[in-house]
Amino acid sequence: EDESNSDLRKKRRLLGVLSSRGRLAFRRSVFNSFRKLDLVSSWLTDSAYHDFFLGEENLDESLTQMGWLKDKDVTVIPDFSHEGGKEENDIVSAYRETYRSFEFASEHRNLIPFVLLKTKLLVDDATFIKYATQPKALSEEEREEVERFHNRFISLCRLAYDLDLSVVIEADHYLCQPIVDKYTDEVMMLFNKHKPVVFATLDCYRRDRVERLKEIRDFAERHDLYAGVALAEGLYREEEKAFALKNGYPLLPDEKPNQGDALFRESCQYVFQHLDRLSLLAITHYPSHCLYLLDLMTQNKIEEEGSKVSFAQIMGVADGLTFALSRKGCNVSKILPYGKPIESLYLLFDRFYSNKTCRHLALLEKKSIRKEIVRRRREC
């Protein structure tokens, strides 16, 4: 609502790119080439995308954006934009930045209610897949790498506990998710004895995640814990679908209208039946999902502010929904990518290229902006 007409037109143009897989493919290819060649050009990095979708190079420089959002009663979940590396130096660098982001959150807890732990940053993907599928085939060096990842995973969760933060463990793809689930249970056992420090992310396009949700609740009840769950639409849907078809395992919901919505709603309903043990972060960009959650909150006489239910959306997407939830008094955050401009932009393009849901959301946002521009013209 505070954006000028020129800003709205600029954002609509950018969303036109983010909603087109063909245009994304070109930009993704160009940026990947520049990354690999370690070339940085001002016309690439000085991009309008940072005005709407991305933070700055580091969290200190992103404080202005955080303050602007906080003035609208919207908080931030920092998302370090880094693809992860195969070299130990890259992994150590990502670990240190994640560590720093936790410390930053503890110093600005009025701005940051959750921190992210991205497993992909802390271990070589090929080694992790091998560990998940052929653990006996690991070399001694690979076993040491997995052990280092395990130790870093626990140390970051311990840091969140020590700093009194809530940490969201990002979901991984199908092959590696059982290991992430195992590690998540381990740290919940250690740090969720008095409050939900560790949140497990469940991608609601996967049929098996409803059962996983029930397992988490039973695990918490059995060990007298307080578990956190983040229900998400999922970032790897298209990639997972192709992989599932190729390898012949069941993963996605049936290709029926609203089947994904049904899984999300079933999961939400289950959480509300067990709020004595579960807390919820709903990472959703669809008004229908949010309205369903608000109805559940009303039915269960749960106050929006200070409740065990929070919402989150990606920066620059579903902004109208975010601010509407904020005006209603809900706990709502924007997921704010930050990091080196060339990395942030590449991963932004890659996220939308790889995820049909993200492209659909960009298209909806573009249409919403067009309606707002038309409305303003009529009022003039």
C-alpha positions as CSV (number, residue, x, y, z in Angstrom):
1,E,0.0,0.0,0.0
2,D,2.9,2.4,0.6
3,E,4.6,1.6,-2.7
4,S,4.5,4.2,-5.4
5,N,3.0,3.6,-8.9
6,S,6.5,3.4,-10.4
7,D,7.6,0.8,-7.8
8,L,4.5,-1.3,-8.5
9,R,5.2,-1.2,-12.2
10,K,8.8,-2.1,-11.6
11,K,7.9,-5.0,-9.3
12,R,5.3,-6.2,-11.8
13,R,8.0,-6.4,-14.5
14,L,10.3,-8.4,-12.3
15,L,7.5,-10.8,-11.4
16,G,6.9,-11.3,-15.1
17,V,10.4,-12.8,-15.2
18,L,10.0,-14.9,-12.1
19,S,6.7,-16.4,-13.4
20,S,8.2,-17.4,-16.7
21,R,10.3,-20.6,-16.8
22,G,11.9,-19.7,-20.1
23,R,13.1,-16.3,-19.0
24,L,14.3,-17.8,-15.7
25,A,16.3,-20.5,-17.6
26,F,18.2,-17.8,-19.5
27,R,19.0,-15.7,-16.4
28,R,19.8,-18.8,-14.3
29,S,22.3,-19.9,-17.0
30,V,24.0,-16.5,-17.2
31,F,24.3,-16.1,-13.5
32,N,25.7,-19.6,-13.0
33,S,28.4,-19.0,-15.6
34,F,29.4,-15.7,-13.9
35,R,29.5,-17.6,-10.6
36,K,31.7,-20.4,-11.9
37,L,34.1,-17.9,-13.6
38,D,34.1,-15.8,-10.4
39,L,33.1,-12.8,-12.5
40,V,31.1,-10.0,-10.9
41,S,29.6,-7.2,-13.0
42,S,27.8,-4.2,-11.6
43,W,25.0,-4.5,-14.2
44,L,24.3,-8.0,-12.7
45,T,24.7,-7.3,-9.0
46,D,23.2,-3.8,-8.9
47,S,19.8,-5.3,-9.6
48,A,16.2,-4.1,-8.9
49,Y,15.5,-7.5,-7.5
50,H,17.2,-6.4,-4.3
51,D,14.6,-3.7,-3.8
52,F,11.8,-6.2,-3.5
53,F,13.0,-9.8,-3.1
54,L,16.4,-9.9,-1.4
55,G,18.3,-8.5,1.5
56,E,21.8,-7.0,1.4
57,E,25.2,-8.8,1.5
58,N,25.1,-9.2,5.3
59,L,22.6,-9.0,8.1
60,D,23.9,-5.7,9.5
61,E,23.3,-4.0,6.1
62,S,19.8,-5.6,5.9
63,L,18.7,-3.9,9.2
64,T,17.0,-1.1,7.2
65,Q,14.7,-3.6,5.5
66,M,14.0,-5.4,8.8
67,G,13.1,-2.1,10.4
68,W,10.8,-1.2,7.6
69,L,9.0,-4.5,8.0
70,K,8.9,-4.2,11.8
71,D,7.1,-0.9,11.4
72,K,4.3,-2.9,9.8
73,D,4.5,-5.5,12.6
74,V,6.2,-8.1,10.3
75,T,9.4,-9.9,11.5
76,V,12.1,-11.6,9.5
77,I,13.6,-15.1,9.1
78,P,17.1,-14.6,7.6
79,D,18.0,-17.0,4.8
80,F,21.7,-17.2,3.9
81,S,21.9,-17.4,0.1
82,H,24.6,-19.9,-0.5
83,E,24.4,-23.1,-2.6
84,G,26.7,-25.0,-0.4
85,G,30.1,-26.4,-1.5
86,K,31.9,-29.5,-2.1
87,E,35.1,-28.2,-0.6
88,E,35.6,-28.1,3.2
89,N,36.5,-24.4,3.1
90,D,33.1,-23.6,1.6
91,I,31.3,-25.7,4.2
92,V,33.2,-24.1,7.0
93,S,32.4,-20.7,5.7
94,A,28.7,-21.5,5.5
95,Y,28.8,-22.9,9.0
96,R,30.4,-19.8,10.4
97,E,27.9,-17.5,8.7
98,T,25.0,-19.6,10.0
99,Y,26.6,-19.3,13.5
100,R,26.9,-15.6,13.1
101,S,23.2,-15.4,12.0
102,F,22.2,-17.1,15.2
103,E,24.2,-14.6,17.2
104,F,22.7,-11.7,15.2
105,A,19.2,-13.0,15.9
106,S,19.9,-13.1,19.6
107,E,20.9,-9.4,19.5
108,H,17.8,-8.5,17.5
109,R,15.2,-10.9,18.8
110,N,12.4,-8.3,18.4
111,L,13.1,-8.5,14.6
112,I,13.9,-12.2,14.2
113,P,11.6,-14.9,15.8
114,F,13.2,-17.9,14.0
115,V,16.5,-18.8,12.5
116,L,17.2,-21.3,9.7
117,L,19.5,-24.3,9.7
118,K,20.1,-25.4,6.1
119,T,21.6,-28.9,6.0
120,K,22.6,-28.4,2.4
121,L,25.1,-25.8,3.4
122,L,26.9,-28.1,5.9
123,V,27.8,-31.2,3.9
124,D,28.6,-32.2,0.4
125,D,25.4,-33.3,-1.3
126,A,26.9,-36.3,-3.0
127,T,28.5,-37.6,0.2
128,F,25.2,-37.1,2.1
129,I,23.2,-39.0,-0.5
130,K,25.8,-41.8,-0.4
131,Y,25.5,-42.0,3.3
132,A,21.7,-42.1,3.1
133,T,21.6,-44.8,0.4
134,Q,24.9,-46.8,0.7
135,P,26.3,-46.1,4.2
136,K,28.6,-49.2,4.1
137,A,30.2,-47.9,0.9
138,L,31.5,-44.8,2.5
139,S,35.3,-44.3,2.5
140,E,37.0,-43.3,5.8
141,E,37.3,-39.7,4.6
142,E,33.6,-39.6,3.7
143,R,32.7,-41.0,7.2
144,E,34.7,-38.3,8.8
145,E,32.9,-35.7,6.7
146,V,29.5,-37.0,7.8
147,E,30.7,-37.0,11.4
148,R,31.7,-33.4,11.0
149,F,28.3,-32.5,9.6
150,H,26.6,-34.3,12.5
151,N,28.7,-32.4,15.0
152,R,28.0,-29.1,13.3
153,F,24.3,-29.8,13.2
154,I,24.2,-30.5,17.0
155,S,26.4,-27.5,17.8
156,L,24.2,-25.1,15.9
157,C,21.1,-26.4,17.7
158,R,22.9,-26.2,21.0
159,L,23.7,-22.6,20.2
160,A,20.1,-21.9,19.4
161,Y,19.2,-23.4,22.8
162,D,21.8,-21.4,24.6
163,L,20.7,-18.2,23.0
164,D,17.0,-19.0,23.6
165,L,16.2,-19.0,19.8
166,S,13.8,-21.2,17.8
167,V,15.6,-22.9,15.0
168,V,13.9,-24.3,11.9
169,I,15.6,-27.3,10.3
170,E,15.1,-27.0,6.5
171,A,13.7,-30.0,4.7
172,D,16.0,-32.0,2.4
173,H,15.0,-34.1,-0.6
174,Y,13.5,-37.6,-0.4
175,L,16.8,-39.6,-0.2
176,C,18.3,-37.6,2.6
177,Q,15.3,-36.6,4.6
178,P,15.3,-39.8,6.8
179,I,18.8,-38.8,8.0
180,V,17.6,-35.2,8.7
181,D,14.6,-36.6,10.5
182,K,16.9,-38.8,12.7
183,Y,19.2,-35.9,13.5
184,T,16.1,-33.7,14.2
185,D,14.7,-36.2,16.7
186,E,18.1,-36.3,18.4
187,V,18.3,-32.6,18.9
188,M,14.7,-32.3,20.0
189,M,15.5,-34.9,22.7
190,L,18.3,-32.7,23.9
191,F,16.9,-29.2,23.6
192,N,13.0,-29.3,23.5
193,K,12.4,-30.4,27.1
194,H,10.9,-27.0,28.2
195,K,9.9,-25.3,25.0
196,P,10.0,-25.9,21.2
197,V,13.6,-24.8,20.4
198,V,13.9,-27.1,17.3
199,F,11.3,-27.0,14.5
200,A,11.1,-29.8,11.9
201,T,10.1,-28.8,8.4
202,L,7.5,-30.9,6.7
203,D,6.9,-30.5,3.0
204,C,3.1,-30.9,2.6
205,Y,3.3,-32.1,-1.0
206,R,4.7,-35.4,0.3
207,R,2.1,-38.0,1.4
208,D,4.5,-39.5,4.0
209,R,4.8,-36.2,5.9
210,V,1.4,-36.6,7.7
211,E,2.7,-39.8,9.2
212,R,6.0,-38.0,10.1
213,L,3.9,-35.3,11.9
214,K,2.2,-38.0,13.9
215,E,5.5,-39.6,14.7
216,I,6.9,-36.2,16.0
217,R,3.9,-35.8,18.3
218,D,4.1,-39.3,19.6
219,F,7.9,-38.9,20.1
220,A,7.2,-35.6,22.1
221,E,4.5,-37.3,24.2
222,R,6.7,-40.3,24.9
223,H,9.7,-38.3,26.0
224,D,7.8,-35.3,27.6
225,L,9.0,-32.8,25.0
226,Y,7.6,-29.8,23.2
227,A,8.0,-30.1,19.5
228,G,7.9,-27.4,16.8
229,V,6.8,-28.1,13.2
230,A,7.0,-25.9,10.1
231,L,4.5,-26.9,7.5
232,A,5.7,-25.8,4.1
233,E,4.6,-26.0,0.4
234,G,8.0,-27.3,-0.4
235,L,10.9,-26.0,-2.5
236,Y,11.8,-29.2,-4.4
237,R,8.4,-30.3,-5.7
238,E,9.3,-30.4,-9.4
239,E,12.7,-31.8,-8.8
240,E,11.3,-34.5,-6.5
241,K,8.5,-35.3,-9.0
242,A,11.0,-36.0,-11.8
243,F,13.2,-38.0,-9.4
244,A,10.3,-40.1,-8.1
245,L,9.1,-40.9,-11.7
246,K,12.6,-41.9,-12.7
247,N,13.2,-44.1,-9.7
248,G,9.7,-45.5,-9.2
249,Y,9.0,-44.5,-5.6
250,P,5.8,-42.9,-4.3
251,L,6.3,-39.4,-3.2
252,L,3.9,-36.8,-4.5
253,P,0.1,-36.7,-3.8
254,D,-2.1,-38.0,-6.6
255,E,-2.4,-35.6,-9.5
256,K,-5.9,-34.5,-8.4
257,P,-7.1,-30.9,-7.9
258,N,-6.5,-29.6,-4.3
259,Q,-4.8,-32.8,-3.2
260,G,-1.9,-30.8,-1.8
261,D,-4.4,-28.5,-0.1
262,A,-5.9,-31.6,1.5
263,L,-2.6,-32.7,2.9
264,F,-1.8,-29.2,4.3
265,R,-5.3,-29.0,5.9
266,E,-5.0,-32.5,7.4
267,S,-1.6,-31.6,8.9
268,C,-2.9,-28.3,10.3
269,Q,-5.9,-29.9,11.8
270,Y,-3.7,-32.5,13.5
271,V,-1.5,-29.8,15.0
272,F,-4.5,-28.0,16.5
273,Q,-5.6,-31.2,18.1
274,H,-2.3,-31.5,19.8
275,L,-1.2,-28.0,20.7
276,D,-0.3,-29.2,24.2
277,R,2.8,-30.8,22.5
278,L,3.1,-29.0,19.2
279,S,3.8,-25.4,18.0
280,L,3.3,-24.4,14.4
281,L,5.1,-22.3,11.8
282,A,2.9,-22.2,8.6
283,I,5.1,-21.3,5.6
284,T,2.3,-20.7,3.1
285,H,1.5,-18.2,0.4
286,Y,-2.1,-19.1,-0.3
287,P,-4.9,-17.1,1.2
288,S,-7.1,-20.2,1.4
289,H,-4.5,-21.9,3.7
290,C,-4.3,-18.9,5.9
291,L,-8.0,-18.5,6.2
292,Y,-8.3,-22.1,7.1
293,L,-5.7,-21.6,9.9
294,L,-7.5,-18.5,11.1
295,D,-10.7,-20.5,11.3
296,L,-9.0,-23.2,13.3
297,M,-7.6,-20.5,15.7
298,T,-11.1,-19.1,16.1
299,Q,-12.7,-22.5,16.7
300,N,-10.0,-23.4,19.3
301,K,-10.2,-19.9,20.9
302,I,-6.6,-19.2,20.3
303,E,-5.5,-15.5,20.3
304,E,-3.5,-14.5,17.2
305,E,-0.8,-12.5,19.0
306,G,1.4,-14.5,21.3
307,S,-0.1,-17.8,20.2
308,K,1.7,-21.1,19.3
309,V,0.9,-20.4,15.7
310,S,3.0,-18.3,13.3
311,F,3.0,-17.6,9.6
312,A,5.8,-16.9,7.1
313,Q,6.1,-16.0,3.4
314,I,9.0,-15.4,1.0
315,M,10.2,-11.8,0.7
316,G,8.4,-10.1,-2.2
317,V,5.8,-12.8,-2.7
318,A,2.2,-12.6,-1.3
319,D,3.0,-9.3,0.4
320,G,-0.7,-8.3,0.6
321,L,-1.3,-11.6,2.5
322,T,1.6,-10.9,4.9
323,F,0.4,-7.4,5.7
324,A,-3.2,-8.5,6.1
325,L,-2.1,-11.2,8.6
326,S,-0.1,-8.5,10.4
327,R,-3.1,-6.1,10.6
328,K,-5.1,-9.0,12.1
329,G,-2.5,-9.3,14.9
330,C,-0.9,-12.6,13.8
331,N,2.7,-13.5,14.2
332,V,4.0,-13.2,10.6
333,S,7.4,-13.1,9.1
334,K,9.1,-12.6,5.8
335,I,11.8,-15.1,4.8
336,L,14.7,-12.7,3.7
337,P,17.5,-14.1,1.5
338,Y,20.8,-12.3,2.0
339,G,24.4,-12.8,1.0
340,K,26.7,-12.0,-2.0
341,P,24.6,-10.4,-4.7
342,I,25.6,-12.8,-7.4
343,E,24.8,-15.8,-5.1
344,S,21.5,-14.3,-4.0
345,L,20.3,-13.6,-7.5
346,Y,21.3,-17.0,-8.8
347,L,19.5,-18.8,-6.0
348,L,16.4,-16.6,-6.4
349,F,16.2,-17.5,-10.1
350,D,17.0,-21.2,-9.4
351,R,14.3,-21.3,-6.7
352,F,11.6,-20.0,-9.1
353,Y,12.9,-22.0,-12.0
354,S,12.8,-25.3,-10.1
355,N,9.5,-24.7,-8.4
356,K,6.2,-24.5,-10.3
357,T,4.5,-23.3,-7.1
358,C,6.8,-20.3,-6.8
359,R,6.2,-19.4,-10.4
360,H,2.4,-19.6,-9.9
361,L,2.7,-17.4,-6.8
362,A,4.7,-14.8,-8.8
363,L,2.0,-14.8,-11.4
364,L,-0.7,-14.3,-8.8
365,E,1.3,-11.4,-7.2
366,K,1.7,-9.9,-10.7
367,K,-2.0,-10.0,-11.3
368,S,-2.7,-8.5,-7.8
369,I,-0.4,-5.6,-8.6
370,R,-2.1,-5.0,-11.9
371,K,-5.5,-4.8,-10.2
372,E,-4.0,-2.3,-7.7
373,I,-2.6,-0.1,-10.5
374,V,-6.0,-0.2,-12.2
375,R,-7.8,0.7,-9.0
376,R,-5.5,3.7,-8.4
377,R,-6.1,5.0,-11.9
378,R,-9.8,4.8,-11.4
379,E,-9.6,6.8,-8.2
380,C,-7.5,9.6,-9.9
